[in-house]
Amino acid sequence: MKDNPDAKQAILEARSYQAEVIELCRQTAADRLDDEREVSAEISYRYGAYLEEREGKQDDAIVAYNDCLTRKTDHIEAQLSLARLCQSQGNND
């Protein structure tokens, strides 16, 4: 796939803004925190998919998928992507 700098920049900005939202929720709106963590997990997943599919950066994609799973442990797409990448690298643990 072709690299798309605008898409990458938009994802990076979304990650940054979402981190700010999560911090604000911690301080003021604890009831929204779980919802915002879910959004943050999805952003990390999409960033990982971008890195993997468009830039071919498997190691960086693994980091992003793991970041997603720290925010939402049951994110199926991230689990599957991470398993597939690790298996393709010969890590079957």
PyMOL Python script that loads the backbone (N, CA, C, O; Angstrom):
from pymol import cmd

cmd.read_pdbstr("""\
ATOM      1  N   MET A   1       0.831  -1.181   0.000  1.00  0.00           N
ATOM      2  CA  MET A   1       0.000   0.000   0.000  1.00  0.00           C
ATOM      3  C   MET A   1       0.878   1.248   0.000  1.00  0.00           C
ATOM      4  O   MET A   1       2.024   1.236   0.450  1.00  0.00           O
ATOM      5  N   LYS A   2       0.317   2.279  -0.503  1.00  0.00           N
ATOM      6  CA  LYS A   2       1.040   3.542  -0.628  1.00  0.00           C
ATOM      7  C   LYS A   2       0.992   4.340   0.672  1.00  0.00           C
ATOM      8  O   LYS A   2      -0.034   4.384   1.351  1.00  0.00           O
ATOM      9  N   ASP A   3       2.104   4.960   1.001  1.00  0.00           N
ATOM     10  CA  ASP A   3       2.194   5.807   2.189  1.00  0.00           C
ATOM     11  C   ASP A   3       1.305   7.037   2.005  1.00  0.00           C
ATOM     12  O   ASP A   3       1.273   7.629   0.926  1.00  0.00           O
ATOM     13  N   ASN A   4       0.591   7.414   3.051  1.00  0.00           N
ATOM     14  CA  ASN A   4      -0.280   8.580   3.004  1.00  0.00           C
ATOM     15  C   ASN A   4       0.047   9.459   4.211  1.00  0.00           C
ATOM     16  O   ASN A   4      -0.496   9.245   5.295  1.00  0.00           O
ATOM     17  N   PRO A   5       0.930  10.447   4.033  1.00  0.00           N
ATOM     18  CA  PRO A   5       1.358  11.283   5.158  1.00  0.00           C
ATOM     19  C   PRO A   5       0.208  12.006   5.858  1.00  0.00           C
ATOM     20  O   PRO A   5       0.246  12.189   7.075  1.00  0.00           O
ATOM     21  N   ASP A   6      -0.810  12.417   5.107  1.00  0.00           N
ATOM     22  CA  ASP A   6      -1.938  13.120   5.728  1.00  0.00           C
ATOM     23  C   ASP A   6      -2.702  12.195   6.667  1.00  0.00           C
ATOM     24  O   ASP A   6      -3.093  12.601   7.762  1.00  0.00           O
ATOM     25  N   ALA A   7      -2.915  10.956   6.243  1.00  0.00           N
ATOM     26  CA  ALA A   7      -3.625   9.990   7.088  1.00  0.00           C
ATOM     27  C   ALA A   7      -2.808   9.692   8.336  1.00  0.00           C
ATOM     28  O   ALA A   7      -3.351   9.627   9.439  1.00  0.00           O
ATOM     29  N   LYS A   8      -1.511   9.511   8.163  1.00  0.00           N
ATOM     30  CA  LYS A   8      -0.656   9.230   9.308  1.00  0.00           C
ATOM     31  C   LYS A   8      -0.679  10.394  10.289  1.00  0.00           C
ATOM     32  O   LYS A   8      -0.798  10.183  11.496  1.00  0.00           O
ATOM     33  N   GLN A   9      -0.568  11.601   9.794  1.00  0.00           N
ATOM     34  CA  GLN A   9      -0.587  12.785  10.660  1.00  0.00           C
ATOM     35  C   GLN A   9      -1.913  12.902  11.400  1.00  0.00           C
ATOM     36  O   GLN A   9      -1.932  13.260  12.578  1.00  0.00           O
ATOM     37  N   ALA A  10      -3.011  12.606  10.730  1.00  0.00           N
ATOM     38  CA  ALA A  10      -4.327  12.672  11.372  1.00  0.00           C
ATOM     39  C   ALA A  10      -4.436  11.655  12.503  1.00  0.00           C
ATOM     40  O   ALA A  10      -4.995  11.958  13.558  1.00  0.00           O
ATOM     41  N   ILE A  11      -3.912  10.462  12.293  1.00  0.00           N
ATOM     42  CA  ILE A  11      -3.948   9.443  13.339  1.00  0.00           C
ATOM     43  C   ILE A  11      -3.082   9.860  14.521  1.00  0.00           C
ATOM     44  O   ILE A  11      -3.485   9.711  15.674  1.00  0.00           O
ATOM     45  N   LEU A  12      -1.895  10.381  14.236  1.00  0.00           N
ATOM     46  CA  LEU A  12      -1.015  10.825  15.322  1.00  0.00           C
ATOM     47  C   LEU A  12      -1.646  11.958  16.126  1.00  0.00           C
ATOM     48  O   LEU A  12      -1.546  11.976  17.353  1.00  0.00           O
ATOM     49  N   GLU A  13      -2.288  12.893  15.453  1.00  0.00           N
ATOM     50  CA  GLU A  13      -2.960  13.981  16.148  1.00  0.00           C
ATOM     51  C   GLU A  13      -4.118  13.449  16.984  1.00  0.00           C
ATOM     52  O   GLU A  13      -4.332  13.905  18.108  1.00  0.00           O
ATOM     53  N   ALA A  14      -4.858  12.498  16.451  1.00  0.00           N
ATOM     54  CA  ALA A  14      -5.972  11.909  17.197  1.00  0.00           C
ATOM     55  C   ALA A  14      -5.471  11.224  18.458  1.00  0.00           C
ATOM     56  O   ALA A  14      -6.099  11.322  19.512  1.00  0.00           O
ATOM     57  N   ARG A  15      -4.337  10.526  18.355  1.00  0.00           N
ATOM     58  CA  ARG A  15      -3.759   9.875  19.542  1.00  0.00           C
ATOM     59  C   ARG A  15      -3.414  10.914  20.599  1.00  0.00           C
ATOM     60  O   ARG A  15      -3.693  10.719  21.782  1.00  0.00           O
ATOM     61  N   SER A  16      -2.819  11.994  20.183  1.00  0.00           N
ATOM     62  CA  SER A  16      -2.422  13.044  21.122  1.00  0.00           C
ATOM     63  C   SER A  16      -3.642  13.671  21.791  1.00  0.00           C
ATOM     64  O   SER A  16      -3.678  13.826  23.012  1.00  0.00           O
ATOM     65  N   TYR A  17      -4.636  14.026  20.988  1.00  0.00           N
ATOM     66  CA  TYR A  17      -5.844  14.644  21.542  1.00  0.00           C
ATOM     67  C   TYR A  17      -6.574  13.683  22.467  1.00  0.00           C
ATOM     68  O   TYR A  17      -7.100  14.094  23.501  1.00  0.00           O
ATOM     69  N   GLN A  18      -6.609  12.411  22.102  1.00  0.00           N
ATOM     70  CA  GLN A  18      -7.308  11.439  22.931  1.00  0.00           C
ATOM     71  C   GLN A  18      -6.611  11.269  24.278  1.00  0.00           C
ATOM     72  O   GLN A  18      -7.275  11.071  25.295  1.00  0.00           O
ATOM     73  N   ALA A  19      -5.292  11.344  24.296  1.00  0.00           N
ATOM     74  CA  ALA A  19      -4.559  11.275  25.565  1.00  0.00           C
ATOM     75  C   ALA A  19      -4.962  12.441  26.467  1.00  0.00           C
ATOM     76  O   ALA A  19      -5.100  12.274  27.679  1.00  0.00           O
ATOM     77  N   GLU A  20      -5.146  13.608  25.880  1.00  0.00           N
ATOM     78  CA  GLU A  20      -5.590  14.772  26.654  1.00  0.00           C
ATOM     79  C   GLU A  20      -7.001  14.566  27.199  1.00  0.00           C
ATOM     80  O   GLU A  20      -7.286  14.909  28.347  1.00  0.00           O
ATOM     81  N   VAL A  21      -7.876  14.008  26.376  1.00  0.00           N
ATOM     82  CA  VAL A  21      -9.256  13.761  26.810  1.00  0.00           C
ATOM     83  C   VAL A  21      -9.276  12.780  27.970  1.00  0.00           C
ATOM     84  O   VAL A  21     -10.009  12.975  28.939  1.00  0.00           O
ATOM     85  N   ILE A  22      -8.473  11.726  27.875  1.00  0.00           N
ATOM     86  CA  ILE A  22      -8.430  10.746  28.958  1.00  0.00           C
ATOM     87  C   ILE A  22      -7.958  11.386  30.255  1.00  0.00           C
ATOM     88  O   ILE A  22      -8.509  11.119  31.323  1.00  0.00           O
ATOM     89  N   GLU A  23      -6.949  12.221  30.160  1.00  0.00           N
ATOM     90  CA  GLU A  23      -6.462  12.896  31.367  1.00  0.00           C
ATOM     91  C   GLU A  23      -7.543  13.799  31.961  1.00  0.00           C
ATOM     92  O   GLU A  23      -7.721  13.824  33.179  1.00  0.00           O
ATOM     93  N   LEU A  24      -8.262  14.537  31.125  1.00  0.00           N
ATOM     94  CA  LEU A  24      -9.353  15.381  31.624  1.00  0.00           C
ATOM     95  C   LEU A  24     -10.446  14.543  32.275  1.00  0.00           C
ATOM     96  O   LEU A  24     -11.009  14.938  33.296  1.00  0.00           O
ATOM     97  N   CYS A  25     -10.745  13.389  31.690  1.00  0.00           N
ATOM     98  CA  CYS A  25     -11.759  12.511  32.278  1.00  0.00           C
ATOM     99  C   CYS A  25     -11.317  11.991  33.642  1.00  0.00           C
ATOM    100  O   CYS A  25     -12.124  11.869  34.563  1.00  0.00           O
ATOM    101  N   ARG A  26     -10.045  11.692  33.758  1.00  0.00           N
ATOM    102  CA  ARG A  26      -9.526  11.244  35.058  1.00  0.00           C
ATOM    103  C   ARG A  26      -9.766  12.310  36.118  1.00  0.00           C
ATOM    104  O   ARG A  26     -10.078  12.007  37.270  1.00  0.00           O
ATOM    105  N   GLN A  27      -9.616  13.545  35.711  1.00  0.00           N
ATOM    106  CA  GLN A  27      -9.722  14.647  36.661  1.00  0.00           C
ATOM    107  C   GLN A  27     -11.163  15.063  36.936  1.00  0.00           C
ATOM    108  O   GLN A  27     -11.481  15.478  38.051  1.00  0.00           O
ATOM    109  N   THR A  28     -12.039  14.959  35.939  1.00  0.00           N
ATOM    110  CA  THR A  28     -13.370  15.543  36.104  1.00  0.00           C
ATOM    111  C   THR A  28     -14.550  14.611  35.846  1.00  0.00           C
ATOM    112  O   THR A  28     -15.605  14.786  36.455  1.00  0.00           O
ATOM    113  N   ALA A  29     -14.405  13.651  34.986  1.00  0.00           N
ATOM    114  CA  ALA A  29     -15.567  12.854  34.587  1.00  0.00           C
ATOM    115  C   ALA A  29     -15.219  11.373  34.532  1.00  0.00           C
ATOM    116  O   ALA A  29     -15.104  10.791  33.453  1.00  0.00           O
ATOM    117  N   ALA A  30     -15.055  10.784  35.680  1.00  0.00           N
ATOM    118  CA  ALA A  30     -14.633   9.385  35.754  1.00  0.00           C
ATOM    119  C   ALA A  30     -15.594   8.453  35.016  1.00  0.00           C
ATOM    120  O   ALA A  30     -15.175   7.406  34.522  1.00  0.00           O
ATOM    121  N   ASP A  31     -16.867   8.815  34.935  1.00  0.00           N
ATOM    122  CA  ASP A  31     -17.829   7.960  34.248  1.00  0.00           C
ATOM    123  C   ASP A  31     -17.582   7.885  32.740  1.00  0.00           C
ATOM    124  O   ASP A  31     -17.997   6.920  32.099  1.00  0.00           O
ATOM    125  N   ARG A  32     -16.927   8.865  32.177  1.00  0.00           N
ATOM    126  CA  ARG A  32     -16.606   8.859  30.739  1.00  0.00           C
ATOM    127  C   ARG A  32     -15.283   8.175  30.442  1.00  0.00           C
ATOM    128  O   ARG A  32     -14.969   7.911  29.281  1.00  0.00           O
ATOM    129  N   LEU A  33     -14.517   7.891  31.463  1.00  0.00           N
ATOM    130  CA  LEU A  33     -13.173   7.367  31.270  1.00  0.00           C
ATOM    131  C   LEU A  33     -13.160   6.066  30.479  1.00  0.00           C
ATOM    132  O   LEU A  33     -12.327   5.903  29.587  1.00  0.00           O
ATOM    133  N   ASP A  34     -14.057   5.142  30.781  1.00  0.00           N
ATOM    134  CA  ASP A  34     -14.087   3.872  30.051  1.00  0.00           C
ATOM    135  C   ASP A  34     -14.405   4.084  28.573  1.00  0.00           C
ATOM    136  O   ASP A  34     -13.805   3.444  27.710  1.00  0.00           O
ATOM    137  N   ASP A  35     -15.343   4.978  28.280  1.00  0.00           N
ATOM    138  CA  ASP A  35     -15.676   5.271  26.882  1.00  0.00           C
ATOM    139  C   ASP A  35     -14.480   5.854  26.142  1.00  0.00           C
ATOM    140  O   ASP A  35     -14.201   5.483  25.002  1.00  0.00           O
ATOM    141  N   GLU A  36     -13.788   6.759  26.794  1.00  0.00           N
ATOM    142  CA  GLU A  36     -12.639   7.394  26.152  1.00  0.00           C
ATOM    143  C   GLU A  36     -11.471   6.422  25.985  1.00  0.00           C
ATOM    144  O   GLU A  36     -10.718   6.520  25.016  1.00  0.00           O
ATOM    145  N   ARG A  37     -11.318   5.495  26.913  1.00  0.00           N
ATOM    146  CA  ARG A  37     -10.286   4.463  26.753  1.00  0.00           C
ATOM    147  C   ARG A  37     -10.582   3.596  25.532  1.00  0.00           C
ATOM    148  O   ARG A  37      -9.671   3.195  24.807  1.00  0.00           O
ATOM    149  N   GLU A  38     -11.853   3.318  25.317  1.00  0.00           N
ATOM    150  CA  GLU A  38     -12.241   2.527  24.153  1.00  0.00           C
ATOM    151  C   GLU A  38     -11.909   3.267  22.857  1.00  0.00           C
ATOM    152  O   GLU A  38     -11.408   2.664  21.908  1.00  0.00           O
ATOM    153  N   VAL A  39     -12.185   4.559  22.817  1.00  0.00           N
ATOM    154  CA  VAL A  39     -11.844   5.368  21.646  1.00  0.00           C
ATOM    155  C   VAL A  39     -10.332   5.388  21.448  1.00  0.00           C
ATOM    156  O   VAL A  39      -9.839   5.255  20.328  1.00  0.00           O
ATOM    157  N   SER A  40      -9.615   5.555  22.535  1.00  0.00           N
ATOM    158  CA  SER A  40      -8.157   5.580  22.471  1.00  0.00           C
ATOM    159  C   SER A  40      -7.604   4.251  21.960  1.00  0.00           C
ATOM    160  O   SER A  40      -6.658   4.229  21.173  1.00  0.00           O
ATOM    161  N   ALA A  41      -8.192   3.155  22.403  1.00  0.00           N
ATOM    162  CA  ALA A  41      -7.766   1.834  21.936  1.00  0.00           C
ATOM    163  C   ALA A  41      -7.974   1.715  20.429  1.00  0.00           C
ATOM    164  O   ALA A  41      -7.110   1.200  19.719  1.00  0.00           O
ATOM    165  N   GLU A  42      -9.092   2.180  19.951  1.00  0.00           N
ATOM    166  CA  GLU A  42      -9.378   2.102  18.514  1.00  0.00           C
ATOM    167  C   GLU A  42      -8.400   2.944  17.713  1.00  0.00           C
ATOM    168  O   GLU A  42      -7.973   2.536  16.633  1.00  0.00           O
ATOM    169  N   ILE A  43      -8.042   4.101  18.221  1.00  0.00           N
ATOM    170  CA  ILE A  43      -7.060   4.945  17.539  1.00  0.00           C
ATOM    171  C   ILE A  43      -5.711   4.224  17.465  1.00  0.00           C
ATOM    172  O   ILE A  43      -5.056   4.228  16.423  1.00  0.00           O
ATOM    173  N   SER A  44      -5.306   3.613  18.567  1.00  0.00           N
ATOM    174  CA  SER A  44      -4.034   2.878  18.565  1.00  0.00           C
ATOM    175  C   SER A  44      -4.079   1.704  17.596  1.00  0.00           C
ATOM    176  O   SER A  44      -3.103   1.423  16.900  1.00  0.00           O
ATOM    177  N   TYR A  45      -5.217   1.024  17.556  1.00  0.00           N
ATOM    178  CA  TYR A  45      -5.365  -0.087  16.605  1.00  0.00           C
ATOM    179  C   TYR A  45      -5.218   0.416  15.164  1.00  0.00           C
ATOM    180  O   TYR A  45      -4.486  -0.171  14.367  1.00  0.00           O
ATOM    181  N   ARG A  46      -5.901   1.478  14.849  1.00  0.00           N
ATOM    182  CA  ARG A  46      -5.843   2.017  13.478  1.00  0.00           C
ATOM    183  C   ARG A  46      -4.440   2.501  13.120  1.00  0.00           C
ATOM    184  O   ARG A  46      -4.002   2.375  11.977  1.00  0.00           O
ATOM    185  N   TYR A  47      -3.751   3.046  14.098  1.00  0.00           N
ATOM    186  CA  TYR A  47      -2.369   3.469  13.859  1.00  0.00           C
ATOM    187  C   TYR A  47      -1.494   2.243  13.575  1.00  0.00           C
ATOM    188  O   TYR A  47      -0.662   2.261  12.667  1.00  0.00           O
ATOM    189  N   GLY A  48      -1.687   1.205  14.344  1.00  0.00           N
ATOM    190  CA  GLY A  48      -0.946  -0.035  14.102  1.00  0.00           C
ATOM    191  C   GLY A  48      -1.228  -0.594  12.723  1.00  0.00           C
ATOM    192  O   GLY A  48      -0.311  -1.029  12.026  1.00  0.00           O
ATOM    193  N   ALA A  49      -2.494  -0.585  12.324  1.00  0.00           N
ATOM    194  CA  ALA A  49      -2.852  -1.083  10.999  1.00  0.00           C
ATOM    195  C   ALA A  49      -2.209  -0.228   9.909  1.00  0.00           C
ATOM    196  O   ALA A  49      -1.748  -0.749   8.894  1.00  0.00           O
ATOM    197  N   TYR A  50      -2.182   1.076  10.123  1.00  0.00           N
ATOM    198  CA  TYR A  50      -1.539   1.969   9.160  1.00  0.00           C
ATOM    199  C   TYR A  50      -0.054   1.633   9.041  1.00  0.00           C
ATOM    200  O   TYR A  50       0.475   1.485   7.939  1.00  0.00           O
ATOM    201  N   LEU A  51       0.604   1.518  10.182  1.00  0.00           N
ATOM    202  CA  LEU A  51       2.039   1.221  10.167  1.00  0.00           C
ATOM    203  C   LEU A  51       2.326  -0.110   9.470  1.00  0.00           C
ATOM    204  O   LEU A  51       3.273  -0.231   8.693  1.00  0.00           O
ATOM    205  N   GLU A  52       1.502  -1.084   9.762  1.00  0.00           N
ATOM    206  CA  GLU A  52       1.699  -2.409   9.173  1.00  0.00           C
ATOM    207  C   GLU A  52       1.412  -2.416   7.670  1.00  0.00           C
ATOM    208  O   GLU A  52       2.233  -2.874   6.875  1.00  0.00           O
ATOM    209  N   GLU A  53       0.266  -1.913   7.298  1.00  0.00           N
ATOM    210  CA  GLU A  53      -0.198  -2.043   5.921  1.00  0.00           C
ATOM    211  C   GLU A  53       0.416  -1.024   4.964  1.00  0.00           C
ATOM    212  O   GLU A  53       0.722  -1.359   3.820  1.00  0.00           O
ATOM    213  N   ARG A  54       0.594   0.193   5.413  1.00  0.00           N
ATOM    214  CA  ARG A  54       1.060   1.242   4.501  1.00  0.00           C
ATOM    215  C   ARG A  54       2.560   1.479   4.546  1.00  0.00           C
ATOM    216  O   ARG A  54       3.174   1.831   3.539  1.00  0.00           O
ATOM    217  N   GLU A  55       3.151   1.281   5.736  1.00  0.00           N
ATOM    218  CA  GLU A  55       4.580   1.558   5.857  1.00  0.00           C
ATOM    219  C   GLU A  55       5.421   0.295   6.006  1.00  0.00           C
ATOM    220  O   GLU A  55       6.648   0.350   5.923  1.00  0.00           O
ATOM    221  N   GLY A  56       4.767  -0.838   6.224  1.00  0.00           N
ATOM    222  CA  GLY A  56       5.493  -2.094   6.376  1.00  0.00           C
ATOM    223  C   GLY A  56       6.340  -2.162   7.635  1.00  0.00           C
ATOM    224  O   GLY A  56       7.301  -2.930   7.696  1.00  0.00           O
ATOM    225  N   LYS A  57       5.997  -1.372   8.634  1.00  0.00           N
ATOM    226  CA  LYS A  57       6.759  -1.321   9.886  1.00  0.00           C
ATOM    227  C   LYS A  57       6.116  -2.251  10.908  1.00  0.00           C
ATOM    228  O   LYS A  57       5.338  -1.820  11.758  1.00  0.00           O
ATOM    229  N   GLN A  58       6.451  -3.519  10.810  1.00  0.00           N
ATOM    230  CA  GLN A  58       5.822  -4.522  11.661  1.00  0.00           C
ATOM    231  C   GLN A  58       6.136  -4.324  13.138  1.00  0.00           C
ATOM    232  O   GLN A  58       5.245  -4.451  13.978  1.00  0.00           O
ATOM    233  N   ASP A  59       7.376  -4.018  13.465  1.00  0.00           N
ATOM    234  CA  ASP A  59       7.729  -3.838  14.878  1.00  0.00           C
ATOM    235  C   ASP A  59       6.979  -2.662  15.500  1.00  0.00           C
ATOM    236  O   ASP A  59       6.512  -2.748  16.636  1.00  0.00           O
ATOM    237  N   ASP A  60       6.865  -1.570  14.757  1.00  0.00           N
ATOM    238  CA  ASP A  60       6.114  -0.412  15.256  1.00  0.00           C
ATOM    239  C   ASP A  60       4.619  -0.732  15.364  1.00  0.00           C
ATOM    240  O   ASP A  60       3.941  -0.267  16.281  1.00  0.00           O
ATOM    241  N   ALA A  61       4.121  -1.521  14.428  1.00  0.00           N
ATOM    242  CA  ALA A  61       2.717  -1.929  14.473  1.00  0.00           C
ATOM    243  C   ALA A  61       2.454  -2.778  15.716  1.00  0.00           C
ATOM    244  O   ALA A  61       1.415  -2.630  16.359  1.00  0.00           O
ATOM    245  N   ILE A  62       3.376  -3.654  16.053  1.00  0.00           N
ATOM    246  CA  ILE A  62       3.238  -4.481  17.253  1.00  0.00           C
ATOM    247  C   ILE A  62       3.144  -3.600  18.492  1.00  0.00           C
ATOM    248  O   ILE A  62       2.335  -3.861  19.382  1.00  0.00           O
ATOM    249  N   VAL A  63       3.968  -2.557  18.551  1.00  0.00           N
ATOM    250  CA  VAL A  63       3.917  -1.627  19.687  1.00  0.00           C
ATOM    251  C   VAL A  63       2.540  -0.964  19.758  1.00  0.00           C
ATOM    252  O   VAL A  63       1.961  -0.850  20.838  1.00  0.00           O
ATOM    253  N   ALA A  64       2.019  -0.531  18.621  1.00  0.00           N
ATOM    254  CA  ALA A  64       0.709   0.132  18.596  1.00  0.00           C
ATOM    255  C   ALA A  64      -0.409  -0.833  18.981  1.00  0.00           C
ATOM    256  O   ALA A  64      -1.317  -0.460  19.723  1.00  0.00           O
ATOM    257  N   TYR A  65      -0.353  -2.077  18.482  1.00  0.00           N
ATOM    258  CA  TYR A  65      -1.370  -3.069  18.854  1.00  0.00           C
ATOM    259  C   TYR A  65      -1.311  -3.364  20.352  1.00  0.00           C
ATOM    260  O   TYR A  65      -2.350  -3.496  21.000  1.00  0.00           O
ATOM    261  N   ASN A  66      -0.108  -3.469  20.902  1.00  0.00           N
ATOM    262  CA  ASN A  66       0.026  -3.687  22.350  1.00  0.00           C
ATOM    263  C   ASN A  66      -0.525  -2.497  23.127  1.00  0.00           C
ATOM    264  O   ASN A  66      -1.157  -2.676  24.168  1.00  0.00           O
ATOM    265  N   ASP A  67      -0.289  -1.282  22.629  1.00  0.00           N
ATOM    266  CA  ASP A  67      -0.839  -0.088  23.264  1.00  0.00           C
ATOM    267  C   ASP A  67      -2.362  -0.156  23.273  1.00  0.00           C
ATOM    268  O   ASP A  67      -3.001   0.158  24.277  1.00  0.00           O
ATOM    269  N   CYS A  68      -2.930  -0.564  22.160  1.00  0.00           N
ATOM    270  CA  CYS A  68      -4.385  -0.732  22.066  1.00  0.00           C
ATOM    271  C   CYS A  68      -4.876  -1.697  23.141  1.00  0.00           C
ATOM    272  O   CYS A  68      -5.868  -1.434  23.821  1.00  0.00           O
ATOM    273  N   LEU A  69      -4.173  -2.812  23.285  1.00  0.00           N
ATOM    274  CA  LEU A  69      -4.613  -3.839  24.228  1.00  0.00           C
ATOM    275  C   LEU A  69      -4.404  -3.436  25.684  1.00  0.00           C
ATOM    276  O   LEU A  69      -5.056  -3.991  26.569  1.00  0.00           O
ATOM    277  N   THR A  70      -3.519  -2.492  25.949  1.00  0.00           N
ATOM    278  CA  THR A  70      -3.412  -1.996  27.326  1.00  0.00           C
ATOM    279  C   THR A  70      -4.617  -1.136  27.679  1.00  0.00           C
ATOM    280  O   THR A  70      -4.960  -0.987  28.852  1.00  0.00           O
ATOM    281  N   ARG A  71      -5.249  -0.577  26.672  1.00  0.00           N
ATOM    282  CA  ARG A  71      -6.417   0.279  26.889  1.00  0.00           C
ATOM    283  C   ARG A  71      -7.727  -0.506  26.850  1.00  0.00           C
ATOM    284  O   ARG A  71      -8.692  -0.165  27.534  1.00  0.00           O
ATOM    285  N   LYS A  72      -7.741  -1.569  26.034  1.00  0.00           N
ATOM    286  CA  LYS A  72      -8.949  -2.403  25.913  1.00  0.00           C
ATOM    287  C   LYS A  72      -8.490  -3.833  25.655  1.00  0.00           C
ATOM    288  O   LYS A  72      -8.217  -4.212  24.516  1.00  0.00           O
ATOM    289  N   THR A  73      -8.409  -4.604  26.702  1.00  0.00           N
ATOM    290  CA  THR A  73      -7.813  -5.944  26.615  1.00  0.00           C
ATOM    291  C   THR A  73      -8.572  -6.898  25.710  1.00  0.00           C
ATOM    292  O   THR A  73      -8.006  -7.890  25.250  1.00  0.00           O
ATOM    293  N   ASP A  74      -9.840  -6.620  25.444  1.00  0.00           N
ATOM    294  CA  ASP A  74     -10.622  -7.524  24.606  1.00  0.00           C
ATOM    295  C   ASP A  74     -10.840  -6.991  23.180  1.00  0.00           C
ATOM    296  O   ASP A  74     -11.823  -7.347  22.530  1.00  0.00           O
ATOM    297  N   HIS A  75      -9.946  -6.158  22.705  1.00  0.00           N
ATOM    298  CA  HIS A  75     -10.031  -5.622  21.337  1.00  0.00           C
ATOM    299  C   HIS A  75      -9.619  -6.745  20.376  1.00  0.00           C
ATOM    300  O   HIS A  75      -8.432  -7.011  20.191  1.00  0.00           O
ATOM    301  N   ILE A  76     -10.602  -7.386  19.779  1.00  0.00           N
ATOM    302  CA  ILE A  76     -10.390  -8.586  18.965  1.00  0.00           C
ATOM    303  C   ILE A  76      -9.474  -8.322  17.771  1.00  0.00           C
ATOM    304  O   ILE A  76      -8.567  -9.111  17.507  1.00  0.00           O
ATOM    305  N   GLU A  77      -9.698  -7.230  17.050  1.00  0.00           N
ATOM    306  CA  GLU A  77      -8.889  -6.954  15.862  1.00  0.00           C
ATOM    307  C   GLU A  77      -7.415  -6.785  16.222  1.00  0.00           C
ATOM    308  O   GLU A  77      -6.539  -7.263  15.501  1.00  0.00           O
ATOM    309  N   ALA A  78      -7.143  -6.111  17.330  1.00  0.00           N
ATOM    310  CA  ALA A  78      -5.753  -5.929  17.765  1.00  0.00           C
ATOM    311  C   ALA A  78      -5.148  -7.260  18.185  1.00  0.00           C
ATOM    312  O   ALA A  78      -3.987  -7.538  17.886  1.00  0.00           O
ATOM    313  N   GLN A  79      -5.928  -8.081  18.874  1.00  0.00           N
ATOM    314  CA  GLN A  79      -5.439  -9.401  19.276  1.00  0.00           C
ATOM    315  C   GLN A  79      -5.064 -10.239  18.051  1.00  0.00           C
ATOM    316  O   GLN A  79      -3.998 -10.853  18.007  1.00  0.00           O
ATOM    317  N   LEU A  80      -5.951 -10.251  17.068  1.00  0.00           N
ATOM    318  CA  LEU A  80      -5.698 -11.041  15.865  1.00  0.00           C
ATOM    319  C   LEU A  80      -4.513 -10.496  15.067  1.00  0.00           C
ATOM    320  O   LEU A  80      -3.683 -11.263  14.580  1.00  0.00           O
ATOM    321  N   SER A  81      -4.439  -9.186  14.938  1.00  0.00           N
ATOM    322  CA  SER A  81      -3.330  -8.573  14.200  1.00  0.00           C
ATOM    323  C   SER A  81      -2.000  -8.845  14.891  1.00  0.00           C
ATOM    324  O   SER A  81      -1.004  -9.165  14.243  1.00  0.00           O
ATOM    325  N   LEU A  82      -1.997  -8.715  16.194  1.00  0.00           N
ATOM    326  CA  LEU A  82      -0.782  -8.966  16.960  1.00  0.00           C
ATOM    327  C   LEU A  82      -0.359 -10.431  16.839  1.00  0.00           C
ATOM    328  O   LEU A  82       0.822 -10.722  16.645  1.00  0.00           O
ATOM    329  N   ALA A  83      -1.303 -11.337  16.952  1.00  0.00           N
ATOM    330  CA  ALA A  83      -0.985 -12.761  16.826  1.00  0.00           C
ATOM    331  C   ALA A  83      -0.433 -13.082  15.437  1.00  0.00           C
ATOM    332  O   ALA A  83       0.543 -13.819  15.301  1.00  0.00           O
ATOM    333  N   ARG A  84      -1.067 -12.522  14.418  1.00  0.00           N
ATOM    334  CA  ARG A  84      -0.625 -12.760  13.044  1.00  0.00           C
ATOM    335  C   ARG A  84       0.788 -12.245  12.822  1.00  0.00           C
ATOM    336  O   ARG A  84       1.621 -12.935  12.235  1.00  0.00           O
ATOM    337  N   LEU A  85       1.056 -11.033  13.293  1.00  0.00           N
ATOM    338  CA  LEU A  85       2.401 -10.461  13.123  1.00  0.00           C
ATOM    339  C   LEU A  85       3.456 -11.252  13.888  1.00  0.00           C
ATOM    340  O   LEU A  85       4.535 -11.534  13.367  1.00  0.00           O
ATOM    341  N   CYS A  86       3.135 -11.603  15.116  1.00  0.00           N
ATOM    342  CA  CYS A  86       4.114 -12.368  15.906  1.00  0.00           C
ATOM    343  C   CYS A  86       4.378 -13.727  15.256  1.00  0.00           C
ATOM    344  O   CYS A  86       5.517 -14.191  15.216  1.00  0.00           O
ATOM    345  N   GLN A  87       3.338 -14.350  14.757  1.00  0.00           N
ATOM    346  CA  GLN A  87       3.506 -15.644  14.098  1.00  0.00           C
ATOM    347  C   GLN A  87       4.338 -15.489  12.817  1.00  0.00           C
ATOM    348  O   GLN A  87       5.170 -16.342  12.509  1.00  0.00           O
ATOM    349  N   SER A  88       4.116 -14.421  12.087  1.00  0.00           N
ATOM    350  CA  SER A  88       4.868 -14.212  10.839  1.00  0.00           C
ATOM    351  C   SER A  88       6.353 -13.957  11.123  1.00  0.00           C
ATOM    352  O   SER A  88       7.210 -14.175  10.266  1.00  0.00           O
ATOM    353  N   GLN A  89       6.638 -13.489  12.345  1.00  0.00           N
ATOM    354  CA  GLN A  89       8.025 -13.249  12.742  1.00  0.00           C
ATOM    355  C   GLN A  89       8.631 -14.472  13.442  1.00  0.00           C
ATOM    356  O   GLN A  89       9.760 -14.426  13.932  1.00  0.00           O
ATOM    357  N   GLY A  90       7.860 -15.563  13.478  1.00  0.00           N
ATOM    358  CA  GLY A  90       8.365 -16.789  14.073  1.00  0.00           C
ATOM    359  C   GLY A  90       8.199 -16.880  15.580  1.00  0.00           C
ATOM    360  O   GLY A  90       8.731 -17.792  16.213  1.00  0.00           O
ATOM    361  N   ASN A  91       7.471 -15.948  16.151  1.00  0.00           N
ATOM    362  CA  ASN A  91       7.221 -15.945  17.596  1.00  0.00           C
ATOM    363  C   ASN A  91       5.852 -16.538  17.831  1.00  0.00           C
ATOM    364  O   ASN A  91       4.844 -15.842  17.712  1.00  0.00           O
ATOM    365  N   ASN A  92       5.800 -17.812  18.164  1.00  0.00           N
ATOM    366  CA  ASN A  92       4.524 -18.492  18.333  1.00  0.00           C
ATOM    367  C   ASN A  92       4.087 -18.603  19.789  1.00  0.00           C
ATOM    368  O   ASN A  92       3.175 -19.367  20.105  1.00  0.00           O
ATOM    369  N   ASP A  93       4.728 -17.849  20.675  1.00  0.00           N
ATOM    370  CA  ASP A  93       4.368 -17.936  22.106  1.00  0.00           C
ATOM    371  C   ASP A  93       3.153 -17.147  22.428  1.00  0.00           C
ATOM    372  O   ASP A  93       2.724 -17.118  23.582  1.00  0.00           O
TER     373      ASP A  93
END
""", "prot")
cmd.dss("prot")
cmd.show_as("cartoon", "prot")
cmd.util.cbc("prot")
cmd.orient("prot")
